[in-house]
Amino acid sequence: MKKAFAIGLTAALAVVSAPTPASADGFGRWHQPSCETVTGDGTVTYTRDEGKTITPTSKTLEPVVYTNGLVTLDRPDTLLSLANNQLSRSSDAGCTWEPVGEVAGSNLELTAARGDRAYAWDREGHLSLATTDGVTPLTSPADRLAGLGTHRRHGDQLRVADGDGQLHESRDGGRTWQPIGVPAWEKDELRSVYTAVFDPHNLNHVVLGASNTGVRVTTNGGRTWTTAKGLSASGGKVNVFSAAISPTSPNVVYVMGLDLDELHAGAPSGGRHIYRSMDGGRRFVPVVDQGNGITIPNGPLLAAHPKDPGVLYFVWGTGWSSLGTDIYRYDFWRDNVTIRHNAYDRVTSIAFNPADSSVMYLGVAEEV
């Protein structure tokens, strides 16, 4: 694949200028953030140009912190973030942040839901309701979780996939659960489930990524599962560590995978690829290879563009030797990858402003 690269060399903390913070206009609409500095603990910032310039924060981020949760809510100009175990909120489109509670767990993530709420969860089975007023612990249906999805209209209806690829559903906001469908793998199949993503328009459509067996997908709520094709040219084993479904075109699915045959054969890519599916996850094609300025780690953050199914953002970053972070933008239509660099150790979560998708909120990490 021919790749064109636009490498952003602008310093990470260049100012995105505007006069005053966003404010409500009485019409129930989201605004763009309009502040020269984000006020808070330094865990969240934003960019208008895909990371070429990043708005500075009032406080320097101190190690060790990972902001793995970041979502926008129904209420105009309202966001929630999770940095380590601290839940914070912004009510002015991301210009100021304040803590609202502590969440139990480790490496916690956030999934937004209707009704100005989100669900916080981690791989060890912790589950909580997160709102702008605080945190309510919930009952988890399993001691290992791989992903959580919510109904687009009913905030009390949610589903999770557990560490065996079994789906569970709650219709009362996570208070009670029942299993649905069958596990994606037989009991005698050795695997680790790395990720589960739910179609934001249809909870019956779920894509699971796992060790060796690659991807399994269901479109009927787990009654049947299909093994995806196209992940390995040799038909060998593939580890799939992360996945994303396009919010605007759910037939488009992206995953990051490691082709073990290529890895062992010493392929230039090291077997690491970003793959794209156009049929909901049944068949994939590699579209980005590691190399030529692109580093693809195990389980990179994948963020599908909210309006363009041909655009995917993915991230590589490290605090080692202060190398910083690259935000990659893959464009299917132009068949290219652009790169923007910043000085943060990592960007660990991305959300998009509902009024203007060119405004990207970044949850960041400091490791050193």
Disulfide bonds with the S-S distance in Angstrom:
Cys35-Cys95 2.23
